[in-house]
């Protein structure tokens, strides 16, 4: 189940030409924003989706299947369209309408079911068993984690090196992949909403445990428990999890637009919220990269 640095390197080669090398903006001396909202389908999720699909020996006639709060589903739908296969996506009823519309625009068959991601996931597993479609997990699959980790490789190359990378966490696939990619050359710090502390609780409990899901980040960070892979990697690496309030996330989203004209969804602002609210305070001279991970939002709500 574990993911190695070599897995991340192989993923980078496998998905090259299918994903974008998203830009990094140095918005103040030593502070970098990795603009992954500019990735295909509007979030980092396309990286893991492509790596999982391309690593498969073959894609079944039934195509790809996934459960998602929205962003992962959009990524899998994009992957399917790019590779010329079908996609079937299950999303909870709390999924953002912008994302549901995006899924349908990408040609995916969409089923809204259940109140939270876990309900949609259960339905997708049952459907995959019936059809034989290739399942692409939102965060707890080795190929998916390795694909997300390619962001870490790019950050080190594009910045010339940083000390810390702040990463928003839902199920934990992104922070796990980046932790592996950094390989001790920088530290990853997890940032989670106070109302969805999946990795935080897992690290406290010694393994993934269920948590209640609510708040502004629920549509994109709505996993009710951290992934086994994420727990294994982050606990072994000593990754810290910081909690930010919904109010801090809302303000960070506004400030990303006001200061930098970067349009993001709430989940995409979570890591930046740790800086803005003082939950994470860099040491003098510390070089920090913030992963701005998703931009599937209604721009009318940014003002």
CORBELFEN-V994544 format. One record per helix or strand of 3 or more residues. SS is the DSSP state (a for helix, b for strand). FROM is the first residue (numbers start at 1). LEN is the number of residues. Records with the same first field share a line. If there is no record, write none. Layout:
SS = FROM-LEN, FROM-LEN
//
This chain:
a = 5-11, 36-3, 40-3, 45-11, 71-13, 97-9, 117-15, 142-18, 173-10, 198-8, 228-10, 246-15, 266-11, 299-3
b = 24-5, 31-5, 64-5, 87-5, 109-4, 164-5, 187-7, 240-5, 288-5
//
